[in-house]
């Protein structure tokens, strides 16, 4: 892992430079935008860490440039709001710098970054003519929900700015929730019926699948319903502070499918001919496409700027053996929720490792109610 520090004249990143030196990480430290551009053009970096302002450019603007010219690089912004929803950065760290946390974060994301930026995956994404767009409206809603004075009127106003999205959200809401013969006619009705959190999830699914690719034997609506059910079940398994991330990861966990199945029509037809229903079919995906929807989805989220906590859950949701290496959290919840929603049998060692034998029946029943 090779890191580039893009600093300003005030030396905002000097403490981080010292921490990287102590950790014996490979890195370069440059001051100013011109030096940064020169370094990026001459060397291959895995991570770029940028100060809040460099010369007359914001760190976010610089990372935007990095994302376009060097899409595989992990982007970290310093002195940003740690939860800013519109940033292109994968991580935002505020002052004062917690250098140990930043160095630890870089170290931990190394394996996942290498797994999703292999040439075959990068080329797969690059060759798709039309990709799903990042859920911008959902990100706006998340920002509103973090405000103390957020209300349903603000939520409705944001969604209704996009008539096509509004129609899709209402259509999906009416298909998903029983309304006693009375369809929901506006966003306010949907908020009243489902609550803001569920509505926000439906907004994300509507945005992600808005381009509605024509893939034979693949139902976008069924995929939306599956992702929403997985998100709800995963969120019910984690601590309160992790529920939002579990919802997001659950909604996104299969986003790679809509990309992978667009790679080659003949390959996709071959896949659906040989797939085994109610199986994960990951081995078959790798055999036919030389990749799978987990890693393709992970790289798509990398391009969009999602944090690696979410990316990890997407990449590993068919890998219980790797998930066992960490404490139970978002990624583990998404794996288990996906398995139960698909009516599959969870990995025995996974259940034993996390001591879930006593609750698996209750979780299975909860999954049945969501499908």
N, C-alpha and C positions, 0 to 999 in steps of 0.2 A: 504494500500500500504506500503510494507516494503522494505527499500532501503539498499543496501550494498555498502559502499564506500571502494574501494581498492586503498590504498594510497602507496606512496613510502617514503623513509627515509627523503626526503626533505620536506615532509608535503604539497604536492601540493594541496591537497583537504581540508586543514584545514578551509579555508574561507567558503567552501561549507558545511562543517560539522557544522559550526556556524549558517549558514543560515537555515539548516534543523532543528537545535535545536530551533531556533526562530520560525519556522513554526509549531513546535510540531509534525513533521513527525516522524514515527517510522523508525529508521535506526541503522545500526551498522557500525563502522569505524575501519578498520583493516589496518595494515602496513605489506607489504610483501606478497609474493605469497603463502607461506605455511599457513599463517594465513587466507588468502582468501579461500583457498581450504578447510580448516577446518571449516570455517564459513558456506560455501555453503553446505557442507555435513551434518551439524548439524541443519541448520535452513532453512525455506522456505522464499525466497526473491522474490519480484515482479520486482525489478529494481536493476541492477548492474551498478555502475558508476566507471570507472577505469581510473587511471592516465596514462599518455603517456608511461611511463616506470616504471615497478615494478620489482625490483631486476634486472635480466638480460633479462627480457622478455618485449616485446612491449605490450602496452595495447590492440592493435588489436589482437595479438596472444592469449592473455588471454581471450578476449571476444569470440574468435573463439572456445576456449575450453568450455566456458560457453554455447555457442549456441548448442554444441553437447550434453553436459551432462544435461543441464537444458534449453531445447528449449523454454519454455514458458516465460522465464525472458526477460524483456526489457533491452537492452544493450546500454549504453551511454559511449562514449570515450571523455576524456578531452585532450586538447592540440593537437587535430587533425585538419586537414583542414576541415572546416565546410561543404564543398561540395565534400569531397573525395568519388569517385564513387565505389571503391573496398572494402570499409570497411564493416565489418560484423555488425558494430554498427548501431542502429536505429537513433541515433543522435550523432553528433560530435561537440563539443564546443571548441573553441580556447581560448588561454590566451590573455588578462587578463579575468578571469572568471566573467561572469555576473550572479551571483548566483540567483538573483531574477528570471531571465529568465529560468534558469535550474529548479528551484523549481516549477515555474509555468508550465513548460513543463511536469514535472512529474505528477503534479496534474491533468492537462487536459487530459492526455492519460489514466488515471486510468480506466474510464468506458469502453473505447474501448478495452483495454487490457483484462479486466475481461470478456468482451463479447465474445472474440475470443479464449480464453484459457480455456473454459469449457471442462470438461473431454470428453464429447461426440465428440467435435470437434478435440481435440488432438488425440483421439483414431481413429477417422475417417481418419485423415492424416497418422497416423502411420501404419494403415492397408492397405494403398494403395501400391501395389508392385512397380509401376512405377509412379513417380511424374514428372510434368513438371520441367525443369531445369531453374534456374534463368537466365535472359537474359544478359550473360556476355559480348557478343560482343556489345550489345547496351550500356552497361555501359562504355565500352572502347570508344565508339563513343562520348558519352556525355563528357568524359574527354577531348577528342580531340577538341570538339566544344567549350570548355571553353578557349582553348588556342588562343591567338591573331593571331598566324601564321597558324591556321588550314586551310586546303584546301581540295578540292575534291579528290586529289591524295592520301592523307593520309587516307581519309574515304574509298576509294576503296580498298586500300591495306589491311586494317583491315578486311573488309568483305571477301575479296578473300582468306584470310588465311584458311577459312573453305569452301571447295568446295560444300559440301552438303547445307550449309546455302546460299551460293551464288546462287545455282540452285533454292532453294525455294523462295528467294527474287525476282529473275527474273521471276519465274513462277507467283508469286502473283502479281508482278508489271504489267505483261502483261495481267493478268486477270482483273485487277482493272482499268487500264488506257487505253483509246483508243490510238492506235499507227498508224492509217491510213494504216493498213495492214503490217506494218513493226515492227516485234517484237523487243523488247530490248534484245540485245545479250550480253551486259556486264554491269557492275555496273556503269561505266562512263556514258553510255547512260541513265541509270535510274536516275542518279543524274541530268543530263541535262534536262530530261523530267519532273521530279517531284520536284526537289529541295532537299537539304540535310535533312531538317527537316522531310519531308514526308517519305523520304527513310529510315531515322532512325526509324521512327514509324513502317514501314513495316519490318525492321530487327527485332524489338522487337516481333511483332506478329509471324513472321516466327520462331523465337527461342522458344517462349512460346508454340507453337503448333507443334513443330518439331517431338515430339514422336507420334503424330497422333493416339490417341486411337480409337479403333473400338467400337463406341457407336451407337447402332441401333437408327435410327430416329434423329440422331444429326449430323449436318454437320459442320466440323471444318472450312471449307472454308467460309460458311455463317457466322459463329461466328467471324472469322477474319475480314470479311468485315463490320460486325456490329460494332465491337470494334473500327476499324479504323474510321468509320463514326462518332461514338460517340465521339472519341478523337478529331477529327477536329472541330465538332460543339461545344464541351465543351471549347476548347481553344479559340474559337471566342467570347466567352461570358465573359472572365475574363481580368484583367489588364495584361499588357505586362509581368510584372515580374512573373505572375502566369501561363503563357501559357505553359511552359514546364511541370510543375506539372500536369496541366489539361490534357495535351496530354498523359502523363504516366498513370494517373489515369483512363482516358477514355479507354486506351488500355487494362488495367488490370481489369476493373470493373467486368467482368464476368469470370475471370480465375477460380473461384471456381467451375464453372459448369463442367469443364473437370475432376475435382477431384471428385465432388459429384456423378456424373453419373458413376463413376468407382467403387463405394463402393459395390454395389450389383446389379447384372444383373437383377434379378427378380424385385427388388425395382424400378430400372430405367425403366423397361418395364411397370410397374404399373403406374409410374409417367407420361410417355408419353401417356398412354392410357387415363388417366383422366385429363391431362392438358387442359386448355382452351387457344386456340390460341389468341394471342394479349393481353393476361392477364399477370400480373407479376408472378402468380403461387407460390408466396412465401409461402403462407399458406399451399399449397399442398406439397411443398418441406419439410416443417417442420413436417407435418403429416406423410409423408412416410419415410423420412431420419432422423428425429429428429434433423435436422439442415437445413441450407439453404446455397446457393452458396455465399451469401454475407459474412457470417461469416467464412465459410471454406476458401474462397479466402483471407480474411483478415489475417487469421492465416498463410496461405501459404506465404504471403508477409512478415509477422512477422518473419518467419523462414529465409527467404532470406535476411532480414535486411533492408527492405524499411522503410522510415520514417513514423511516424504515421499520418502525413498530408495526405499521399497517402492512407494508410490503412483506415483512417476514411472515405475517399471518396468511397472506395470499400465496406466497411461495411454498410454504410448508403445510398447507391444509390437507395434503395427501401423504405426509411424512411423519407418522406418529413416533417413529424411532428417533428422529432428530428433535422432535418437540419434547421428548422425555428428558433432554439435557438441561431444561430450564424449569423454573417454577411455573405453576399453572397460571395462565394469564390469557390475554386476548387470542393469541395464536392457537393455544390449546383448546380454548372454548369454540373457536371457529371450526377446528378439525372435528371435534366431537359433535357439534351441532349439525355440520354437513353430513356426517355419517348417519346420524339418527333421523334427520329429515329425509334422507335417501333410503331409509329403512334397511340400512346395512348393519353389520355387526362390528362394533368398535374393536380396535386392537386390544387383545387380552392384557398384554404387558403394560399398555398405556393406562388401562383401567386400574390395574393392580398398583402401578407406580404412584398414581395420584389418589389412591384409596377411594375410588368412586363406586365400588361394588354395592354399597348400601344405598346409593342414590340413583343408580343407572336406570332402574325400573321407573322411577318417578320422572326422570328426564325423558325416557322413551315415551311415556304417556303424554308429557307436555309436547313432545315433537308431533305425536299423532294428532293432537288438537290443532296444530298449526298447519297441517297439510290437508 
